Amino acid sequence: MQMKCVLLTLVLSLIAHSNAAKQSSTRGSSVLEKKSKPLEDVRRRKVSKRKSTKGSSGSNDIIISDGDCEICSRNNKENKPTSLQIKYISSGKNSSYQTFKHATCVEGIYPQTTTLSASGIGSLGTVKDGDIFILDSGTSGFKAETTFSFDGGGACKFHTSCSAPLVAGDQLGPFLILGNDKCGPQEKSQDITNECVICDKSNKIRP
């Protein structure tokens, strides 16, 4: 009788040990599944996100407002501009297309009249509210960003290398981009045309 009890105890112990091992194995596999599923979901989301931000041509979509014209952008660098026609507006605005990371020319009140200079270009002369000028980079083209300095101190910049969108109709701080040879200027510049020049810097025969 005592021998039967010992054998029964051993059998029950073996069964209990076997069940515990199965439960441990099940718990281990469920943890792995729980860990792997979120990673798969993240991968799917990343792939889905990349696909959703690409147009049919494979470039990131940029929604351009009615009346505006994209000069160039990160995925549209075929026609990098060498010049921009810009209108100076003392009541500055935030860009609709360049983030604060790319443009520090932002909303605010700027001088009514100031002497401007641009990095890589030099002096732009004196401009006043409403003036239109040409930002000409020459044959070398614009640098990644152009910094504008105002007389009396102060400066701001925005991207001009197409790493961030350049859009005719966009205002970055006091600088409203009117266009270039790709996106026709929306307003006439103040260059002298169809007029008789009596005298100027290169023609000093004074009247």
Sequence and secondary structure as in RCSB ss.txt:
>XXXX:A:sequence
MQMKCVLLTLVLSLIAHSNAAKQSSTRGSSVLEKKSKPLEDVRRRKVSKRKSTKGSSGSNDIIISDGDCEICSRN
NKENKPTSLQIKYISSGKNSSYQTFKHATCVEGIYPQTTTLSASGIGSLGTVKDGDIFILDSGTSGFKAETTFSF
DGGGACKFHTSCSAPLVAGDQLGPFLILGNDKCGPQEKSQDITNECVICDKSNKIRP
>XXXX:A:secstr
 HHHHHHHHHHHHHHHHHHHHHHHHHHHHHHHHHHHHHHHHHHHHHHHHHHHTB TTSSB     TT EEEEBTT
B TT  SEEEEEEEEEEE  SSS TTT    SEE  SEEEEEETTTEEEEEEETT EEEEE  TT   SEEEEEE
TTS EEEEE SSSS EEET EEEEEEEEE SSS  SS  SS  SS    BTTB    
